[in-house]
Amino acid sequence: MKYHHIGIPTKEKLKDEIYLKHLKMYTSGYGKNLYGIEWVRYEDDADFPGIVMNLPHVAFEVDDINEIIKGKKVIIQPNSPSPGVIVAFIEDSGAPVEFMQVDRAIAKEGI
């Protein structure tokens, strides 16, 4: 498991946002700083748990997402938001934690 990014929810529109229509959310900042800071802004009707939409989350890249979430409180089941990437969220100590399984042969550069 290795650190990937921190996602910080915001309500403010940011100049370099990328809109992800299928997720009803905007992202910005990732890949533009040394620390993996990513800003996320959700549409009001986005289909995410409130804990994910309102609290910062930390994300880790893992080799086997199903193994890492086994026995955990899963709040977003494994899914593929983009080709070559599988993500899942758990809740730990009241905070959201994201796990990412990335197939580098398929995933976009910069993921």
RODO-2510 file (C-alpha; in nm, 4 decimals, decimal comma):
residues 111
     n   res          X          Y          Z
     1     m     0,0000     0,0000     0,0000
     2     k     0,1371     0,3414    -0,0926
     3     y     0,0064     0,6944    -0,0486
     4     h    -0,1628     0,8342    -0,3601
     5     h    -0,3477     1,1559    -0,2686
     6     i    -0,5615     1,3469    -0,0251
     7     g    -0,9037     1,4545    -0,1521
     8     i    -1,0451     1,7710     0,0003
     9     p    -1,4096     1,8618    -0,0618
    10     t    -1,4844     2,2221    -0,1540
    11     k    -1,7947     2,4191    -0,2480
    12     e    -1,5902     2,6777    -0,4407
    13     k    -1,5458     2,6670    -0,8184
    14     l    -1,1755     2,6419    -0,8994
    15     k    -1,0181     2,7623    -1,2231
    16     d    -0,8593     2,4337    -1,3316
    17     e    -1,1502     2,2005    -1,2533
    18     i    -1,2110     1,8903    -1,4611
    19     y    -1,5737     1,7803    -1,4783
    20     l    -1,6466     1,4088    -1,4490
    21     k    -2,0028     1,3942    -1,5833
    22     h    -2,0653     1,0273    -1,4980
    23     l    -1,9736     1,0977    -1,1333
    24     k    -2,1327     1,4441    -1,1118
    25     m    -1,8165     1,5873    -0,9619
    26     y    -1,5269     1,8193    -1,0400
    27     t    -1,1627     1,7585    -0,9541
    28     s    -0,8643     1,9890    -0,9588
    29     g    -0,5106     2,0148    -0,8332
    30     y    -0,3961     1,6529    -0,8500
    31     g    -0,0659     1,6249    -1,0343
    32     k    -0,0001     1,9963    -0,9919
    33     n     0,1664     1,9767    -0,6518
    34     l     0,4234     1,7608    -0,4763
    35     y     0,1876     1,6213    -0,2154
    36     g    -0,1025     1,4746    -0,4125
    37     i    -0,3533     1,7361    -0,2988
    38     e    -0,6770     1,7051    -0,4951
    39     w    -0,9785     1,9317    -0,4574
    40     v    -1,3195     1,7744    -0,5207
    41     r    -1,6503     1,9514    -0,5721
    42     y    -1,9693     1,7490    -0,5957
    43     e    -2,3010     1,8334    -0,7581
    44     d    -2,5871     1,8314    -0,5079
    45     d    -2,7339     1,5136    -0,6579
    46     a    -2,4044     1,3220    -0,6857
    47     d    -2,4406     0,9625    -0,5691
    48     f    -2,1800     0,9596    -0,2913
    49     p    -2,2174     0,9068     0,0833
    50     g    -2,2264     1,2295     0,2839
    51     i    -1,9049     1,1349     0,4629
    52     v    -1,7201     1,1327     0,1269
    53     m    -1,8805     1,4555     0,0045
    54     n    -1,8118     1,6470     0,3256
    55     l    -1,4889     1,5170     0,4814
    56     p    -1,1366     1,4978     0,3388
    57     h    -1,0196     1,1494     0,2454
    58     v    -0,6780     0,9936     0,2060
    59     a    -0,6166     0,7564    -0,0859
    60     f    -0,3760     0,4662    -0,1131
    61     e    -0,2757     0,2628    -0,4165
    62     v    -0,3022    -0,1111    -0,3512
    63     d    -0,2331    -0,4323    -0,5415
    64     d    -0,5537    -0,6170    -0,4466
    65     i    -0,8489    -0,3950    -0,3613
    66     n    -1,0780    -0,6855    -0,2696
    67     e    -0,8270    -0,8198    -0,0195
    68     i    -0,7634    -0,4799     0,1421
    69     i    -1,1347    -0,4064     0,2014
    70     k    -1,2164    -0,7516     0,3367
    71     g    -1,3663    -0,7181     0,6854
    72     k    -1,3758    -0,3369     0,6647
    73     k    -1,6766    -0,1027     0,6745
    74     v    -1,7146    -0,0479     0,2987
    75     i    -1,9026     0,2717     0,2101
    76     i    -1,8405     0,2632    -0,1671
    77     q    -1,8069    -0,0792    -0,3271
    78     p    -1,5266    -0,1427    -0,5787
    79     n    -1,6043     0,0301    -0,9086
    80     s    -1,4194     0,1603    -1,2118
    81     p    -1,4498     0,5385    -1,2564
    82     s    -1,2045     0,5304    -1,5491
    83     p    -1,0327     0,2635    -1,7608
    84     g    -0,7658     0,0726    -1,5696
    85     v    -0,8675     0,2096    -1,2296
    86     i    -1,0747     0,0391    -0,9599
    87     v    -1,1613     0,2345    -0,6456
    88     a    -1,3402     0,1589    -0,3193
    89     f    -1,3969     0,3573    -0,0010
    90     i    -1,4086     0,2399     0,3574
    91     e    -1,4839     0,4260     0,6769
    92     d    -1,2167     0,4033     0,9451
    93     s    -1,2298     0,5924     1,2758
    94     g    -1,5073     0,8112     1,1331
    95     a    -1,3097     0,9142     0,8249
    96     p    -1,3327     0,8057     0,4602
    97     v    -1,0353     0,6167     0,3164
    98     e    -1,0013     0,5436    -0,0556
    99     f    -0,8184     0,2495    -0,2071
   100     m    -0,7143     0,2449    -0,5719
   101     q    -0,6043    -0,0508    -0,7806
   102     v    -0,4400     0,0809    -1,0969
   103     d    -0,3504    -0,1134    -1,4107
   104     r    -0,0738     0,1092    -1,5492
   105     a    -0,0990    -0,0546    -1,8933
   106     i    -0,4551     0,0782    -1,9278
   107     a    -0,4927     0,3800    -1,6970
   108     k    -0,4323     0,7332    -1,8206
   109     e    -0,0914     0,8764    -1,7463
   110     g    -0,0971     1,0875    -1,4328
   111     i    -0,3326     0,8638    -1,2352
***
